[in-house]
Amino acid sequence: MNEFFQALADPNVDFIRNALIAGLISSISFGIVGSYVVARRISYIAAAIAHSILGGIGAALFLRYRVGWEWCSPLGGAVVAALVSAVVIGLVSLRKEEREDTVIGAIWATGMAVGLICIHFTPNIPGKNLESYIFGNILYTSRSDLYLTAVLATIVVVVSLLFYNKLLAVCFDEEFARLRGVNVPFYFLLLLCLIGLSVVLLVRLTGIILAIALIVLPAATASHFSKRLSVVMVIAVGLSMIFTAGGLAFSFPTQTPTGPVIVITAAATYVLSLLAPKLRNGTKAK
Amino acid sequence: MVGVSRMPDSTVVNFENVSHRFGPTRVLEDVSFHVHDKDATCIIGPNGGGKTTLLRLLLGLIQPTKGKIEVFGQTPRRSRQRIGYVPQAIQYDPLFPINALEIVLMGRLNRLRMGRYSPACKEVARHALEEVGLSDAAGRPFAALSGGQRQRVLIARALATEPDLLLMDEPTASVDLTVEAQFLETLEKLIGKVTILLVSHDLDVVRRLTDSVLCVNHTVHRHALADLTGETLAEIYSGEHRKEHERKTLHAQGDHSHCKHE
């Protein structure tokens, strides 16, 4: 643990500081967006968006290293793919003409397939890029990643707080919101886009496969402590920050992969919060 | 309140030869009726008879296959803001993290300023909670409320819209007798102030509120409550009659001779 704080203080080692700052900033958006996801029960949609963005990452890597478009960044590709799959899934979910779960499953797998094919035809990707996108590697966080993280997180936070009351109404009672003049399809799509952007923030941290855990688990744990969405959000943000910083502090000196450490910590806390009241009641009963 | 009705003859709701079908199934057939300003009207009829469809048409959530619907002299969609709608509490996610006041505030969604509710809106919402006897429960989570309290929160939400027309879908279906009595008191205070349309299976509720009912069973007929004899009710609710009705609807396609109670 000491080693971690020494590295943080060392002016010559900036990657660990970048990683910590990126993790803390993006925790704010996971906490907020995750609370909507849990309340509205759409974690399967969030998971589908998360997996499908491999398509965007793969396409961007292909265009950059095979076609030679230097300006194509993998995270930029991830943003585009996240928004596209959010809108497509949202439209299907709103139309209710096609089976929603089928389409969601299809987008999930198709996105990954596109990504894997693109990466297959791009042999000269520097470093361990592919794996780092799938499983995450926060220590690869560069300064430009840090800027992108800050921009995305600001967008997510500002939009979801500005439209808090409308998003709350759309999540709780779509029909009533529509009757009160709220443009329900627009706000539902907006929410899915915010989920998409939050998942992109998680690419570095946990990778796309584990992203859903950090969106859902802090908010699900928080919902055991409060029955108001705004309070759930605050607690979830705090928990995300603790999991991220704690995971980093543990994984750095022990050389354990950061993403999985964070996810396991989050999952263990969730289980504890689930069992704690039952255990307490159990002792009372005796 | 959102202005005064522009209709000179005080008609608030007007259905003219309205038919609605879902695919091949006719749900409503050549329905015509109107409701006057400040009237309290109950809607009764068997399940599957088209009551919910009627409400959804009134709210402009679905469009009629044929015919014309006017609410406050305009299309239902345009008049939505003047309608306070109370759905059944049973359809909501009981785990959703929200409290009573936050739900009632949704009645003021169309008046958000910079995404926030004004103090005036909060005052209206608190007053609405008071009206349904739940001032103490403003901060209680939805999950912690009883079935009856949830239903009253939804009524408060509709009142918070300051409606000219209050539309309720079986508001007493899931509440106990004490709550029903409280609810009726609340509603009686509103009679004469707003136009009320209420779907109910409960004839006691109907009797307390109005002397005029609309019977919805694919067609719509208005009855004076005094005329609702056991025989008429049997006709509306009994399975045999409904089967016969459906048979005739399917075969005769628009033949009205089967509705003896006109």
Interface residues (C-beta under 8 A of the other chain):
Chain A: S35 A39 R41 L161 L162 F163 Y164 N165 K166 L168 A169 C171 F172 D173 E175 F176 A177 R178 L179 R180 G181 V182 S223 S226 K227 R228 L229 V231 V232
Chain B: L59 L61 R80 Q81 I83 Y85 P87 Y92 D93 L95 F96 P97 I98 N99 E102 I103 L105 M106 G107 L109 N110 L112 M114 G115 R116 Y117 P141 F142 A143 A144 R157 T161
